[in-house]
Amino acid sequence: MDLDTTQLLGFSFDSNGNSWNFDADQFPNSERFLITLKGKVSNDLLARLVSVKVATDPSRQDGIERFWVHSALRDASILQRVWDELDLDRVSCDVRIGVERLFTSVIPHEVKNALLIQKQLLNAIAHGERNIEGLKSRYRAQQRRTKASPADLLELVMKLVSGDFVIDYVKVSSPYVLGLIEPVKALTAIIPEKLKVGVQTDLNFQVPAAKGDVVFERGNYSQSISVAFKDLLGKK
């Protein structure tokens, strides 16, 4: 933009590595110009600009787990000498919430055995083991004892660890907002080891740091899991 006339200028330019080259002969006879660059910041540069820290172990009280999160510009004074204005939108970090033990502690015994044998069978197949007839036989026997099919169990577990379900049991304090919620699990695992809860905030020179909490209602979530499995088995 030509700041003397406030006209937008449609100059072409060449990109050469980390520089942008303009033909100065195209510029009008003005004193001031504004050049705006828009693009994505690389993860490496973002790591040098922003410090992101989260609690690995939560504080626990009355069935509630609380994780602190902190995001901040590393040195706002230095950055401000380089840029007159800096806005970092949707600075992200994530909290990992362990749920595998929660599942194994509340689901019915026969379901736990069915899922364990299913996991062992999947691991054996994934590693190319040949002598797995014994596992197959145990799997079929356990399937007959369990009042739900493997497909039904898998569908229920996937529902219980989905973002749409978990979001009712996760709260985040301002200035953070909830981002993506997804399970973290091995390829052959049925029950995920953890839930990854993403949170986001905006940073700038006026707000160079943000502190907040991610609250997980473990007690209520555990109760909902228990009820869901009992309902599934009761329908069969």
N, C-alpha and C positions, 0 to 999 in steps of 0.2 A: 504494500500500500504506500502511495505517495502521501506522506503526512502533511505536506504543504498544501495539497489540493484535495486530500481525502479520497483520491481516485484509486481504484484497484488496478494493478498493473499485471498484465498477462505475460510475464517474461518466461522464456524457456531457460533451462539450466542443465548443465551436465554434472553428474555425480562422479567424483573421483576419490574412491576410498572413503575417508571420513570428511571430505570437503565437498562443497557445492560451488560450482563455477558459473558466474553470470557474465554476460557481455556488457561491460560498463557503457558501451556506446549506445545501448538501448535505453539507458536511464534518462529521464527528463532532467532539466536544469533546476533541480530542487535540492533542499538542504537535508531533509530528513525522510527516511524510509523505514517502514516496519515490515519485517520478514517473519512470518509465522511458519514453524515446522511442526507437522503432526506425524506421529508414528508410535510404534510400540517400543517400550524400553526393554532391553535385553535383561535376562535374569541376572547376569553377571553385574551389569551396571546397577540394577535395582538393589542387589545385595550390598553394593558399596554406598548407595544412597540411604538405604533404610535398614534399621535394626529391627528384627522381628523375633520376639521371644514368647514362648508359651510354657505353661506348667506341664511337666511330664507326669507328675503325681498330684492328684486333686486333693483338696481338703474334703472330708466327709462328715456329714451330720444329718441324722434323721432321714436316711434314704436319699440324700441329696449329695451329688458330687459337684464341686466348684473348681473350675480351671481358670487361672488368671491368664490374660493375654495382653501383650504390650507391643506397640509399633511406634517407631519414632524416626525422624530424620537424624542421621548420624551426627551432622554438624550443620545446623541451620545457618549459622553465621557465615561459614565458608561458602555454602551453596548460594546464599543471598548475594555474595559479592560476585558470583558468576552469573546468576540469573536474577533479573528484576522480579520475576514471578515464576513460581513453581507449584503446580498442582498435580499431585499423584492420586488418581482416582482408583478406588477399589484395590487398595493394598491388601493382599490376602495372607492369611496364615491358617493353620488347621490344628485342631486338637484331636488326639487319638484316645478313644474311650474303649477300654477293654470290655468285651461282652461275652467271650467264649465261656468263661467260668459261670457267668450269670445264666446262660442257657443250660449248661449241664447240671446246674444246681436246682433248676425249677421244672424242667421237662420230665414227664413220666419215665420210669425206669425202662419200660419196653421200647419206648421211642429212642431213648439214649442208646440202647443196645443196637437197635436197627440202624441208627445213624453211624455208630462206630463201625459196624460190620460193613456198611456201605462205603465208608471212607477207606477202610482197609482194602476192600475189593477194587476201588478206583485207583488207589495207590499201586496195587499190584499190576493192574492193567497198564497204568501209565509208565511203569518201569519195565514193561515187557516180560513180566514173570509168566512162566508157562504152567507150572503146577499150581493152579488156583482152583481146582475142582472142590477142594475142601472149603475154601472161602465161599464159592458159589453155593455149595450145599448149606452152609450156615446162613448165608444170605436168604435163600429160599425158605428155610425153616423159620427164621426170624420174621420174614415177611408174612408167613401164615399166622404167627402169634400176634403180630401187631395189627391193630384195627384200622390202619391207614396204609395206603400204598406209598412206595418211595416217591412217586410223582407228587402225591398230596403233601407229604412231609417237606419235600424240597420247595414246593410252591408256597407253603406256609412260612418256612424259614426266610425265603426271599422277600415275602411280604413284610415280615416282622423287622427286617434290617433295612428296608427301603427308606429313602428319605421321606416319602409321603407319610409313613407310619411313625418314624422316629421323631419327626419334627414336633409332634405333640408333647414330647418329653424333654425337649431342649429349649432353653431360653438363653438369650445373650443380651448384655447390657449395652446401652448407648455409650460411645458413638459407633459401636460395631453393629453390623447386621449379619444375619445368617446367610451363608452361601450354600455350597453343595454338601449334601450328606450322603455318604456311600460306605458300603462295607469294605473291609480290608481282609482278604483271605487268600490262602493258597489255592492253586488251580483245582486240586482234587478235594479240597475241604468243603463240607456241607455247611457247617456253622462258621461264620467269620471270627477271626481272632479279635478284631477291633472294628469300631466305627470311626470313620474320619469325618469330623465336623468342620467345615470351612467357615470362616468368618471374614468379613471385609470392612474396611474403613477408608476414609479419605484423609490425606495429609497435605498440608501446605505451610507457608511461612507463618500464617496466623495460628494454625493448629499443627505444630510440628510433632506432637506426640499424642498417642491415644492409649488409654488403659480401660480394660473392661473384664468381664467375667463371662465364661460359658458355664451354664448350670445344667446338669443332667439329672433328671428325676429318676434315679436308678430304681428306687422302691416301686414307684408306680409302673415303670416300664417292665420290671420283673413280674409284677402281678398280672399285667396285660398278657405277657408271654405265656404264663401258666394257664390263664383262662383260655387263651386261643388254642393251646394244645388239648386241653380237656374238652373243649367244644368240638374239635376235629375228631377226637377219638369217640366222643359220644354220638356222633352222626353215623358212625360205621356199624 
